[in-house]
Amino acid sequence: MIKAFRRLVAALTFLAVIAAALKAAFDWVAQSGDDDHEVFADDDRETV
């Protein structure tokens, strides 16, 4: 029973590390200054 609990905690920790790495990667891309990586255009940008 304790082994199963430890494996569950290890799996959740692994998923948390992966999620944090993805968030860090997306934050790094977002701070690069290029707007080419944005999903949605800025509202203040005028479209013609």
PyMOL Python script that loads the backbone (N, CA, C, O; Angstrom):
from pymol import cmd

cmd.read_pdbstr("""\
ATOM      1  N   MET A   1       0.827  -1.196   0.000  1.00  0.00           N
ATOM      2  CA  MET A   1       0.000   0.000   0.000  1.00  0.00           C
ATOM      3  C   MET A   1       0.868   1.256   0.000  1.00  0.00           C
ATOM      4  O   MET A   1       0.591   2.214  -0.721  1.00  0.00           O
ATOM      5  N   ILE A   2       1.915   1.238   0.813  1.00  0.00           N
ATOM      6  CA  ILE A   2       2.790   2.408   0.879  1.00  0.00           C
ATOM      7  C   ILE A   2       3.558   2.578  -0.432  1.00  0.00           C
ATOM      8  O   ILE A   2       3.820   3.703  -0.857  1.00  0.00           O
ATOM      9  N   LYS A   3       3.921   1.455  -1.076  1.00  0.00           N
ATOM     10  CA  LYS A   3       4.613   1.545  -2.357  1.00  0.00           C
ATOM     11  C   LYS A   3       3.722   2.197  -3.409  1.00  0.00           C
ATOM     12  O   LYS A   3       4.190   3.013  -4.203  1.00  0.00           O
ATOM     13  N   ALA A   4       2.451   1.843  -3.416  1.00  0.00           N
ATOM     14  CA  ALA A   4       1.520   2.437  -4.374  1.00  0.00           C
ATOM     15  C   ALA A   4       1.375   3.934  -4.123  1.00  0.00           C
ATOM     16  O   ALA A   4       1.327   4.724  -5.066  1.00  0.00           O
ATOM     17  N   PHE A   5       1.304   4.319  -2.859  1.00  0.00           N
ATOM     18  CA  PHE A   5       1.192   5.738  -2.515  1.00  0.00           C
ATOM     19  C   PHE A   5       2.448   6.497  -2.948  1.00  0.00           C
ATOM     20  O   PHE A   5       2.355   7.603  -3.479  1.00  0.00           O
ATOM     21  N   ARG A   6       3.614   5.905  -2.722  1.00  0.00           N
ATOM     22  CA  ARG A   6       4.865   6.554  -3.112  1.00  0.00           C
ATOM     23  C   ARG A   6       4.962   6.680  -4.630  1.00  0.00           C
ATOM     24  O   ARG A   6       5.454   7.687  -5.138  1.00  0.00           O
ATOM     25  N   ARG A   7       4.497   5.669  -5.350  1.00  0.00           N
ATOM     26  CA  ARG A   7       4.509   5.750  -6.814  1.00  0.00           C
ATOM     27  C   ARG A   7       3.547   6.813  -7.318  1.00  0.00           C
ATOM     28  O   ARG A   7       3.844   7.515  -8.284  1.00  0.00           O
ATOM     29  N   LEU A   8       2.399   6.935  -6.670  1.00  0.00           N
ATOM     30  CA  LEU A   8       1.442   7.967  -7.053  1.00  0.00           C
ATOM     31  C   LEU A   8       2.027   9.357  -6.821  1.00  0.00           C
ATOM     32  O   LEU A   8       1.899  10.239  -7.670  1.00  0.00           O
ATOM     33  N   VAL A   9       2.660   9.547  -5.682  1.00  0.00           N
ATOM     34  CA  VAL A   9       3.294  10.839  -5.382  1.00  0.00           C
ATOM     35  C   VAL A   9       4.418  11.118  -6.379  1.00  0.00           C
ATOM     36  O   VAL A   9       4.572  12.254  -6.828  1.00  0.00           O
ATOM     37  N   ALA A  10       5.194  10.114  -6.726  1.00  0.00           N
ATOM     38  CA  ALA A  10       6.275  10.292  -7.695  1.00  0.00           C
ATOM     39  C   ALA A  10       5.724  10.662  -9.068  1.00  0.00           C
ATOM     40  O   ALA A  10       6.289  11.517  -9.751  1.00  0.00           O
ATOM     41  N   ALA A  11       4.636  10.033  -9.475  1.00  0.00           N
ATOM     42  CA  ALA A  11       4.031  10.341 -10.768  1.00  0.00           C
ATOM     43  C   ALA A  11       3.486  11.767 -10.790  1.00  0.00           C
ATOM     44  O   ALA A  11       3.654  12.481 -11.779  1.00  0.00           O
ATOM     45  N   LEU A  12       2.839  12.180  -9.712  1.00  0.00           N
ATOM     46  CA  LEU A  12       2.315  13.546  -9.645  1.00  0.00           C
ATOM     47  C   LEU A  12       3.447  14.570  -9.629  1.00  0.00           C
ATOM     48  O   LEU A  12       3.330  15.636 -10.233  1.00  0.00           O
ATOM     49  N   THR A  13       4.530  14.254  -8.947  1.00  0.00           N
ATOM     50  CA  THR A  13       5.689  15.142  -8.928  1.00  0.00           C
ATOM     51  C   THR A  13       6.298  15.257 -10.318  1.00  0.00           C
ATOM     52  O   THR A  13       6.682  16.346 -10.745  1.00  0.00           O
ATOM     53  N   PHE A  14       6.387  14.139 -11.018  1.00  0.00           N
ATOM     54  CA  PHE A  14       6.908  14.147 -12.382  1.00  0.00           C
ATOM     55  C   PHE A  14       6.050  15.028 -13.290  1.00  0.00           C
ATOM     56  O   PHE A  14       6.583  15.814 -14.074  1.00  0.00           O
ATOM     57  N   LEU A  15       4.730  14.902 -13.189  1.00  0.00           N
ATOM     58  CA  LEU A  15       3.840  15.731 -13.997  1.00  0.00           C
ATOM     59  C   LEU A  15       3.979  17.209 -13.643  1.00  0.00           C
ATOM     60  O   LEU A  15       3.911  18.065 -14.525  1.00  0.00           O
ATOM     61  N   ALA A  16       4.170  17.511 -12.371  1.00  0.00           N
ATOM     62  CA  ALA A  16       4.349  18.905 -11.955  1.00  0.00           C
ATOM     63  C   ALA A  16       5.642  19.486 -12.523  1.00  0.00           C
ATOM     64  O   ALA A  16       5.678  20.650 -12.924  1.00  0.00           O
ATOM     65  N   VAL A  17       6.696  18.683 -12.559  1.00  0.00           N
ATOM     66  CA  VAL A  17       7.965  19.146 -13.125  1.00  0.00           C
ATOM     67  C   VAL A  17       7.819  19.399 -14.622  1.00  0.00           C
ATOM     68  O   VAL A  17       8.329  20.395 -15.134  1.00  0.00           O
ATOM     69  N   ILE A  18       7.134  18.514 -15.320  1.00  0.00           N
ATOM     70  CA  ILE A  18       6.907  18.698 -16.756  1.00  0.00           C
ATOM     71  C   ILE A  18       6.084  19.962 -17.009  1.00  0.00           C
ATOM     72  O   ILE A  18       6.402  20.735 -17.912  1.00  0.00           O
ATOM     73  N   ALA A  19       5.030  20.176 -16.219  1.00  0.00           N
ATOM     74  CA  ALA A  19       4.196  21.369 -16.379  1.00  0.00           C
ATOM     75  C   ALA A  19       5.002  22.635 -16.111  1.00  0.00           C
ATOM     76  O   ALA A  19       4.847  23.626 -16.825  1.00  0.00           O
ATOM     77  N   ALA A  20       5.847  22.619 -15.107  1.00  0.00           N
ATOM     78  CA  ALA A  20       6.675  23.789 -14.800  1.00  0.00           C
ATOM     79  C   ALA A  20       7.677  24.062 -15.919  1.00  0.00           C
ATOM     80  O   ALA A  20       7.947  25.219 -16.242  1.00  0.00           O
ATOM     81  N   ALA A  21       8.225  23.012 -16.505  1.00  0.00           N
ATOM     82  CA  ALA A  21       9.163  23.191 -17.612  1.00  0.00           C
ATOM     83  C   ALA A  21       8.463  23.783 -18.828  1.00  0.00           C
ATOM     84  O   ALA A  21       9.013  24.659 -19.495  1.00  0.00           O
ATOM     85  N   LEU A  22       7.261  23.313 -19.119  1.00  0.00           N
ATOM     86  CA  LEU A  22       6.501  23.875 -20.237  1.00  0.00           C
ATOM     87  C   LEU A  22       6.157  25.336 -19.991  1.00  0.00           C
ATOM     88  O   LEU A  22       6.255  26.161 -20.899  1.00  0.00           O
ATOM     89  N   LYS A  23       5.753  25.660 -18.763  1.00  0.00           N
ATOM     90  CA  LYS A  23       5.426  27.043 -18.431  1.00  0.00           C
ATOM     91  C   LYS A  23       6.652  27.930 -18.572  1.00  0.00           C
ATOM     92  O   LYS A  23       6.554  29.040 -19.094  1.00  0.00           O
ATOM     93  N   ALA A  24       7.799  27.460 -18.116  1.00  0.00           N
ATOM     94  CA  ALA A  24       9.032  28.233 -18.239  1.00  0.00           C
ATOM     95  C   ALA A  24       9.399  28.448 -19.705  1.00  0.00           C
ATOM     96  O   ALA A  24       9.853  29.529 -20.083  1.00  0.00           O
ATOM     97  N   ALA A  25       9.204  27.429 -20.523  1.00  0.00           N
ATOM     98  CA  ALA A  25       9.510  27.557 -21.948  1.00  0.00           C
ATOM     99  C   ALA A  25       8.591  28.574 -22.610  1.00  0.00           C
ATOM    100  O   ALA A  25       9.053  29.400 -23.397  1.00  0.00           O
ATOM    101  N   PHE A  26       7.298  28.526 -22.304  1.00  0.00           N
ATOM    102  CA  PHE A  26       6.366  29.485 -22.888  1.00  0.00           C
ATOM    103  C   PHE A  26       6.638  30.898 -22.390  1.00  0.00           C
ATOM    104  O   PHE A  26       6.517  31.851 -23.161  1.00  0.00           O
ATOM    105  N   ASP A  27       7.002  31.057 -21.123  1.00  0.00           N
ATOM    106  CA  ASP A  27       7.346  32.379 -20.598  1.00  0.00           C
ATOM    107  C   ASP A  27       8.600  32.919 -21.270  1.00  0.00           C
ATOM    108  O   ASP A  27       8.689  34.115 -21.548  1.00  0.00           O
ATOM    109  N   TRP A  28       9.572  32.046 -21.532  1.00  0.00           N
ATOM    110  CA  TRP A  28      10.799  32.466 -22.192  1.00  0.00           C
ATOM    111  C   TRP A  28      10.509  32.938 -23.614  1.00  0.00           C
ATOM    112  O   TRP A  28      11.068  33.941 -24.056  1.00  0.00           O
ATOM    113  N   VAL A  29       9.646  32.230 -24.330  1.00  0.00           N
ATOM    114  CA  VAL A  29       9.280  32.634 -25.686  1.00  0.00           C
ATOM    115  C   VAL A  29       8.506  33.944 -25.648  1.00  0.00           C
ATOM    116  O   VAL A  29       8.682  34.789 -26.526  1.00  0.00           O
ATOM    117  N   ALA A  30       7.652  34.124 -24.646  1.00  0.00           N
ATOM    118  CA  ALA A  30       6.831  35.328 -24.563  1.00  0.00           C
ATOM    119  C   ALA A  30       7.668  36.566 -24.282  1.00  0.00           C
ATOM    120  O   ALA A  30       7.296  37.658 -24.712  1.00  0.00           O
ATOM    121  N   GLN A  31       8.778  36.434 -23.579  1.00  0.00           N
ATOM    122  CA  GLN A  31       9.571  37.611 -23.248  1.00  0.00           C
ATOM    123  C   GLN A  31      10.588  37.952 -24.322  1.00  0.00           C
ATOM    124  O   GLN A  31      11.354  38.902 -24.156  1.00  0.00           O
ATOM    125  N   SER A  32      10.617  37.207 -25.417  1.00  0.00           N
ATOM    126  CA  SER A  32      11.599  37.457 -26.464  1.00  0.00           C
ATOM    127  C   SER A  32      11.315  38.747 -27.220  1.00  0.00           C
ATOM    128  O   SER A  32      12.191  39.239 -27.932  1.00  0.00           O
ATOM    129  N   GLY A  33      10.115  39.312 -27.087  1.00  0.00           N
ATOM    130  CA  GLY A  33       9.814  40.585 -27.721  1.00  0.00           C
ATOM    131  C   GLY A  33       9.153  40.453 -29.078  1.00  0.00           C
ATOM    132  O   GLY A  33       8.495  41.387 -29.536  1.00  0.00           O
ATOM    133  N   ASP A  34       9.312  39.332 -29.719  1.00  0.00           N
ATOM    134  CA  ASP A  34       8.659  39.126 -31.009  1.00  0.00           C
ATOM    135  C   ASP A  34       7.190  38.824 -30.800  1.00  0.00           C
ATOM    136  O   ASP A  34       6.828  38.040 -29.922  1.00  0.00           O
ATOM    137  N   ASP A  35       6.349  39.439 -31.600  1.00  0.00           N
ATOM    138  CA  ASP A  35       4.923  39.156 -31.515  1.00  0.00           C
ATOM    139  C   ASP A  35       4.525  38.040 -32.468  1.00  0.00           C
ATOM    140  O   ASP A  35       3.340  37.740 -32.617  1.00  0.00           O
ATOM    141  N   ASP A  36       5.508  37.423 -33.114  1.00  0.00           N
ATOM    142  CA  ASP A  36       5.203  36.345 -34.055  1.00  0.00           C
ATOM    143  C   ASP A  36       4.694  35.097 -33.346  1.00  0.00           C
ATOM    144  O   ASP A  36       4.047  34.254 -33.967  1.00  0.00           O
ATOM    145  N   HIS A  37       4.982  34.970 -32.040  1.00  0.00           N
ATOM    146  CA  HIS A  37       4.610  33.772 -31.303  1.00  0.00           C
ATOM    147  C   HIS A  37       3.270  33.902 -30.599  1.00  0.00           C
ATOM    148  O   HIS A  37       2.813  32.955 -29.959  1.00  0.00           O
ATOM    149  N   GLU A  38       2.629  35.069 -30.710  1.00  0.00           N
ATOM    150  CA  GLU A  38       1.363  35.260 -30.010  1.00  0.00           C
ATOM    151  C   GLU A  38       0.241  34.557 -30.756  1.00  0.00           C
ATOM    152  O   GLU A  38       0.222  34.513 -31.986  1.00  0.00           O
ATOM    153  N   VAL A  39      -0.677  34.018 -30.004  1.00  0.00           N
ATOM    154  CA  VAL A  39      -1.802  33.323 -30.614  1.00  0.00           C
ATOM    155  C   VAL A  39      -2.835  34.326 -31.109  1.00  0.00           C
ATOM    156  O   VAL A  39      -3.375  34.179 -32.206  1.00  0.00           O
ATOM    157  N   PHE A  40      -3.107  35.345 -30.299  1.00  0.00           N
ATOM    158  CA  PHE A  40      -4.094  36.348 -30.653  1.00  0.00           C
ATOM    159  C   PHE A  40      -3.403  37.687 -30.863  1.00  0.00           C
ATOM    160  O   PHE A  40      -2.434  38.010 -30.177  1.00  0.00           O
ATOM    161  N   ALA A  41      -3.903  38.455 -31.808  1.00  0.00           N
ATOM    162  CA  ALA A  41      -3.348  39.784 -32.050  1.00  0.00           C
ATOM    163  C   ALA A  41      -3.734  40.712 -30.906  1.00  0.00           C
ATOM    164  O   ALA A  41      -4.756  40.521 -30.248  1.00  0.00           O
ATOM    165  N   ASP A  42      -2.900  41.716 -30.684  1.00  0.00           N
ATOM    166  CA  ASP A  42      -3.200  42.685 -29.638  1.00  0.00           C
ATOM    167  C   ASP A  42      -4.436  43.488 -30.017  1.00  0.00           C
ATOM    168  O   ASP A  42      -4.682  43.757 -31.192  1.00  0.00           O
ATOM    169  N   ASP A  43      -5.212  43.867 -29.003  1.00  0.00           N
ATOM    170  CA  ASP A  43      -6.430  44.629 -29.258  1.00  0.00           C
ATOM    171  C   ASP A  43      -6.130  46.037 -29.743  1.00  0.00           C
ATOM    172  O   ASP A  43      -6.916  46.610 -30.498  1.00  0.00           O
ATOM    173  N   ASP A  44      -4.999  46.607 -29.320  1.00  0.00           N
ATOM    174  CA  ASP A  44      -4.696  47.978 -29.711  1.00  0.00           C
ATOM    175  C   ASP A  44      -4.120  48.075 -31.119  1.00  0.00           C
ATOM    176  O   ASP A  44      -3.966  49.176 -31.648  1.00  0.00           O
ATOM    177  N   ARG A  45      -3.806  46.956 -31.721  1.00  0.00           N
ATOM    178  CA  ARG A  45      -3.295  46.966 -33.082  1.00  0.00           C
ATOM    179  C   ARG A  45      -4.457  47.177 -34.050  1.00  0.00           C
ATOM    180  O   ARG A  45      -5.483  46.501 -33.971  1.00  0.00           O
ATOM    181  N   GLU A  46      -4.274  48.123 -34.956  1.00  0.00           N
ATOM    182  CA  GLU A  46      -5.345  48.426 -35.902  1.00  0.00           C
ATOM    183  C   GLU A  46      -5.212  47.520 -37.121  1.00  0.00           C
ATOM    184  O   GLU A  46      -4.154  47.470 -37.749  1.00  0.00           O
ATOM    185  N   THR A  47      -6.272  46.813 -37.451  1.00  0.00           N
ATOM    186  CA  THR A  47      -6.245  45.926 -38.614  1.00  0.00           C
ATOM    187  C   THR A  47      -6.929  46.604 -39.781  1.00  0.00           C
ATOM    188  O   THR A  47      -7.933  47.297 -39.620  1.00  0.00           O
ATOM    189  N   VAL A  48      -6.371  46.395 -40.950  1.00  0.00           N
ATOM    190  CA  VAL A  48      -6.918  47.035 -42.149  1.00  0.00           C
ATOM    191  C   VAL A  48      -7.553  45.990 -43.014  1.00  0.00           C
ATOM    192  O   VAL A  48      -8.080  46.309 -44.081  1.00  0.00           O
TER     193      VAL A  48
END
""", "prot")
cmd.dss("prot")
cmd.show_as("cartoon", "prot")
cmd.util.cbc("prot")
cmd.orient("prot")
